[in-house]
């Protein structure tokens, strides 16, 4: 079944899906900021424009290493730092858009 929405922004606000796009410079553009904010405890404005490596723990593989594993198109598990310094593990499902030179991400908490 295909469902169309006349207000996709409103749907993204209510969605529990954690969607994002990683731009070539590593900037993490949240496509469903509310879901990410709920999971990580940051207000959406603090997450906007952050790089993925800013949310990763020191000593973890850097964004470049994670993105370098993308051609396999297998889910990648990463640990991200919450606002209150707790750590949460997420499985990131990737899709590369070579035309847009971006990587689209769907995340779920492990």
C-alpha positions as CSV (number, residue, x, y, z in Angstrom):
1,X,0.0,0.0,0.0
2,X,1.3,3.5,-0.9
3,X,0.3,6.4,1.3
4,X,0.9,10.0,0.3
5,X,1.0,12.8,2.7
6,X,0.2,16.5,1.9
7,X,2.3,17.7,4.8
8,X,5.5,15.6,5.0
9,X,7.1,18.0,7.5
10,X,4.4,17.4,10.0
11,X,4.6,13.6,9.5
12,X,8.4,13.7,10.1
13,X,7.8,15.6,13.3
14,X,5.5,12.9,14.6
15,X,7.5,9.9,13.2
16,X,9.6,7.7,15.4
17,X,11.8,7.0,12.4
18,X,15.3,8.4,12.7
19,X,16.2,9.6,9.3
20,X,19.2,11.6,8.3
21,X,21.4,12.6,5.4
22,X,25.2,12.9,5.6
23,X,26.6,15.5,3.2
24,X,30.1,15.2,1.6
25,X,31.7,17.4,4.3
26,X,30.4,15.0,7.0
27,X,27.5,17.3,8.1
28,X,24.7,15.3,9.5
29,X,21.4,16.7,8.2
30,X,18.5,15.4,10.3
31,X,15.4,14.7,8.2
32,X,13.4,13.7,11.3
33,X,14.9,15.9,14.0
34,X,12.2,15.2,16.6
35,X,13.0,11.4,16.6
36,X,16.8,12.1,16.9
37,X,16.1,14.6,19.7
38,X,14.0,12.1,21.6
39,X,16.6,9.4,21.3
40,X,19.6,11.5,22.1
41,X,18.1,14.1,24.5
42,X,19.3,17.1,22.5
43,X,16.9,19.9,21.4
44,X,16.6,19.7,17.6
45,X,18.3,23.1,17.2
46,X,21.5,21.7,18.9
47,X,21.6,18.7,16.6
48,X,21.1,20.8,13.4
49,X,24.3,21.0,11.5
50,X,26.4,18.8,13.7
51,X,28.8,16.4,12.2
52,X,28.3,12.7,12.9
53,X,31.7,12.5,14.6
54,X,30.6,15.2,17.1
55,X,28.1,12.6,18.5
56,X,30.5,9.7,18.4
57,X,32.6,8.7,21.3
58,X,36.4,9.5,21.4
59,X,38.3,6.4,20.4
60,X,35.4,5.1,18.2
61,X,36.1,4.8,14.4
62,X,35.7,8.2,12.9
63,X,33.0,9.2,10.5
64,X,35.4,8.6,7.6
65,X,35.9,5.0,8.6
66,X,32.2,4.5,9.1
67,X,31.3,6.1,5.8
68,X,34.2,4.2,4.1
69,X,32.4,0.9,5.0
70,X,29.3,2.0,3.1
71,X,29.8,0.2,-0.2
72,X,29.0,-3.0,1.5
73,X,25.6,-1.5,2.3
74,X,25.4,-3.5,5.4
75,X,24.0,-2.0,8.6
76,X,26.7,-0.4,10.8
77,X,26.6,-0.3,14.5
78,X,27.8,2.9,16.2
79,X,27.7,4.3,19.7
80,X,26.5,7.9,20.1
81,X,26.8,10.3,23.0
82,X,23.5,11.6,24.4
83,X,23.1,15.2,25.8
84,X,23.4,13.8,29.4
85,X,26.6,11.9,28.4
86,X,24.9,8.5,28.4
87,X,25.9,6.3,25.5
88,X,23.4,4.6,23.2
89,X,24.1,2.1,20.5
90,X,22.4,2.5,17.1
91,X,22.3,0.4,14.0
92,X,22.6,2.6,10.9
93,X,21.2,1.5,7.6
94,X,22.9,3.3,4.7
95,X,22.0,4.1,1.1
96,X,24.4,6.1,-1.0
97,X,23.0,8.7,-3.5
98,X,25.8,9.1,-5.9
99,X,23.9,11.8,-7.9
100,X,23.4,14.0,-4.8
101,X,26.8,12.9,-3.3
102,X,25.1,12.2,0.0
103,X,24.4,9.2,2.2
104,X,20.9,8.6,3.5
105,X,20.7,7.0,6.9
106,X,17.9,5.2,8.8
107,X,18.8,4.5,12.4
108,X,17.3,2.3,15.1
109,X,18.3,1.9,18.7
110,X,19.9,-1.5,19.5
